[in-house]
Amino acid sequence: MISVIEAQRILHDNLPSPERITVPIEEAFGLYLFEDIKAPDSSPRYTNSAMDGYAVRWVDCAEASADAPVQLKIIGESQAGIPFNREVSANGAVRISTGAMVPTGADTIIRVEDTEELGDHVKIFTVIKQGQDVRHKGEEFAAGQLLFFKGDCLGSRELALMAAVGLHTVPVYAKPEVTLLVTGTELVCHDEATIKPHQIRDSNTIMLASAIRESGGVLTSTRHVQDSLEYTVGALEGGVASGAKLIVCSGGVSVGRHDHVREAALQAGFEELFWQIRQKPGKPLFVGRKEQTLIFGLPGNPVSAYMCFRNFVRPVLAELQGTTCLDNTLTAIVSEQLSNRGKRTLFVRVNIENRPNQLALVKEVGHQGSHMLSSIAHADGYVVLQPGEVLQPGSLKEVSLF
C-alpha cells in the first residue's frame, strides 16, 4: 500500500503521450494549445478612427473654440471598408466613420458633436489634443508579437482574437479517448422500473461517463461487464484495441473471490503500477499501463469511485490535454473541528457557506459513507486531511471545489 503522493508521482511518470492535432478554429473551443501562438498581423491592421466625425490636420484646427470656430472644406469621405485615397491638404477635412481608415495627412479626429456641417464646409468648435480618437496601426500589438502561450485554453474570447488576426487553424492537444467498463453482476440499468431484492441500480455508469466528459475526455465506449475473469479480460483487450488512452473500470478491484479486474489486467498484458492506496475512501484503487493505455480500476462503491476519479483520473486527463489542473480551490475557515484519527489520508466532503466580505466557512457533510451518494451530490467540495491531522474551529483550510 502506497501513499497518495507516491501514487500521484507514479502516475505522472507513466503518462501516455498526449496527442497533438491541428484543427480549424471553429472546432477548437475548449481545447488547449500545444505551442505558443504569435500574431501573423498587427492590431489594428491600419490607423483608423475611434469615432464618427472628421479627419483633419491638427495644425489647421488647434486654435478652434466655441467663440472662434475654425471652418474647413470637406474634401471627401472615408467609410469603413471604403477609404479616402487622397491626401488631406491644408484646411481640408474628410468625413470619417468609426473604424474607417484615417487618410494620409490627417492626424486628428473631430467628433461629430463638436462640429456643424454647412454645405461643403464644416465648423469645428473644439479640439482637445493632437491625435485624439485616432487608433494607430499596431498600437494593440505588432505582427510577430506573442499572443497566447502553450497550455492556454481556447474559449470564445481567445478564438475571436485568433479570427481577428487571420488565424484559421490552431495547434492543440486532442481530447483523450476513454473506454468505460462497469463491473457487477448485481447491477441493473437505472431506468429499470422493477428490480429484484438482490439487485441495485447502476449509478456509476452515468456518474463516471459524465465525469469523463466534464474533464474533457471523449467517451468512446461504455460496457457493463459481468463478474467473470474471462469477460473482464475480453473487455480490457477490447479497450486497448480501440486505441483509448484510458480505460476506466469501476468495481472488481478488492480482494473478494469475484473481484477480477486486477487479475484480468495482468492477463491482458498490463503492467501493474500500483494497487491499494493509504486513503479513505478509495483504498483498493488499481492502476496499470500497457504501451500507451492506462487502466484505472476504481472501487465499486460510488463515492469511492468518484473521489478516486477526482484525485487520480481527472488530473491525468488534464495533463493529456496540456494543462496541469482542471479544478478550482478556495481557502475557507473551518467552522467546527475536522479530524483524521486514522492512518490513511482522508477526503472529507464539505459544504461551503459564503459570507459577504469575509472568508467562507467550511463544514463537514453529515453522511460520509463510501456508499452514500448524497455525500458528494449535496457537497460543495472536499478537504484533504492527513493521518493525525486535526483542524480546530477558526483554522484555515484549502477546499477543492466540485
Summary of the structure (lengths in Angstrom):
residues: 402
radius of gyration: 31.7
end to end distance: 27.1
largest distance: 99.3
contacts: 1296
relative contact order: 0.13
helix: 21%
strand: 35%
